């Protein structure tokens, strides 16, 4: 499994851990900078953060967008069932 794939899986896991809300703000948006920084820290690759064109930044944005959409759909569905 490539490093990028491992980071992708890590980011999704972190965002889906609803007991850990550190990446989400009160409006249901993800702090992409914090997500990329956490991935770099966990993978011991802080050098990624020095390169503004590194794929970790774009990956954080892409994962965040997908998870925000997923969360919105879930909340909309559950609010109709109340």
Backbone torsions as a table, in degrees:
resi	resn	phi	psi	omega
1	UNK	NA	133.0	-178.0
2	UNK	-70.7	159.9	178.5
3	UNK	-61.5	-39.9	-179.9
4	UNK	-62.4	-41.1	178.1
5	UNK	-64.5	-40.8	178.0
6	UNK	-63.0	-42.2	179.1
7	UNK	-65.9	-41.5	177.8
8	UNK	-57.4	-49.6	179.4
9	UNK	-62.3	-41.2	178.2
10	UNK	-60.0	-46.2	-178.2
11	UNK	-62.4	-44.4	178.6
12	UNK	-61.5	-45.5	179.6
13	UNK	-58.9	-44.7	-179.7
14	UNK	-62.6	-42.7	-178.1
15	UNK	-73.2	-27.0	179.6
16	UNK	-86.5	-6.8	175.8
17	UNK	-80.8	87.7	-173.2
18	UNK	-69.3	-11.9	174.6
19	UNK	-76.6	-15.0	180.0
20	UNK	-114.0	98.9	-174.6
21	UNK	-97.2	14.3	-172.8
22	UNK	-63.0	-20.9	-178.2
23	UNK	-94.6	-10.9	-174.8
24	UNK	-104.1	140.0	174.1
25	UNK	-97.1	-179.4	-175.6
26	UNK	-69.0	-10.6	179.4
27	UNK	-99.9	6.5	-179.9
28	UNK	79.4	21.7	178.8
29	UNK	-105.2	149.7	-179.5
30	UNK	-92.4	139.1	172.1
31	UNK	-84.1	97.0	-174.9
32	UNK	-65.5	-35.2	178.5
33	UNK	-62.0	-46.2	-179.6
34	UNK	-63.8	-38.7	179.1
35	UNK	-64.2	-45.2	178.6
36	UNK	-65.1	-40.9	179.7
37	UNK	-65.0	-39.6	178.9
38	UNK	-65.2	-41.2	178.0
39	UNK	-62.5	-44.7	179.3
40	UNK	-62.0	-38.8	179.3
41	UNK	-67.0	-48.2	-178.2
42	UNK	-63.8	-38.3	-178.8
43	UNK	-89.1	6.8	178.8
44	UNK	53.4	47.1	-178.7
45	UNK	-132.5	54.9	-179.3
46	UNK	-60.5	-19.4	176.9
47	UNK	-62.0	-24.7	177.4
48	UNK	-58.3	-35.3	-174.1
49	UNK	-72.2	-18.4	179.0
50	UNK	-81.3	-11.5	-176.9
51	UNK	-111.5	104.3	-176.7
52	UNK	-65.8	-12.8	178.6
53	UNK	-102.8	6.3	-179.8
54	UNK	-64.9	145.7	-176.6
55	UNK	-61.9	-20.9	-177.5
56	UNK	-61.1	-33.4	-179.8
57	UNK	-67.8	-49.1	179.9
58	UNK	-66.0	-37.4	178.5
59	UNK	-62.4	-41.8	178.2
60	UNK	-60.5	-41.8	179.4
61	UNK	-65.7	-45.0	-179.0
62	UNK	-64.1	-45.6	179.6
63	UNK	-64.5	-43.3	180.0
64	UNK	-60.0	-44.8	-179.9
65	UNK	-60.4	-44.2	179.1
66	UNK	-64.4	-42.0	-178.7
67	UNK	-73.7	-33.0	175.6
68	UNK	-63.9	-43.5	178.5
69	UNK	-63.2	-43.7	179.2
70	UNK	-61.4	-44.3	-178.7
71	UNK	-67.0	-41.0	178.2
72	UNK	-61.3	-43.9	-179.9
73	UNK	-63.7	-41.2	178.6
74	UNK	-63.4	-45.8	-179.0
75	UNK	-65.2	-38.3	178.5
76	UNK	-65.0	-42.9	-179.5
77	UNK	-65.1	-44.8	-177.3
78	UNK	-72.0	-29.6	179.4
79	UNK	-70.2	-26.7	177.2
80	UNK	-74.7	-23.1	-177.2
81	UNK	-89.7	1.4	-177.6
82	UNK	-84.2	NA	NA
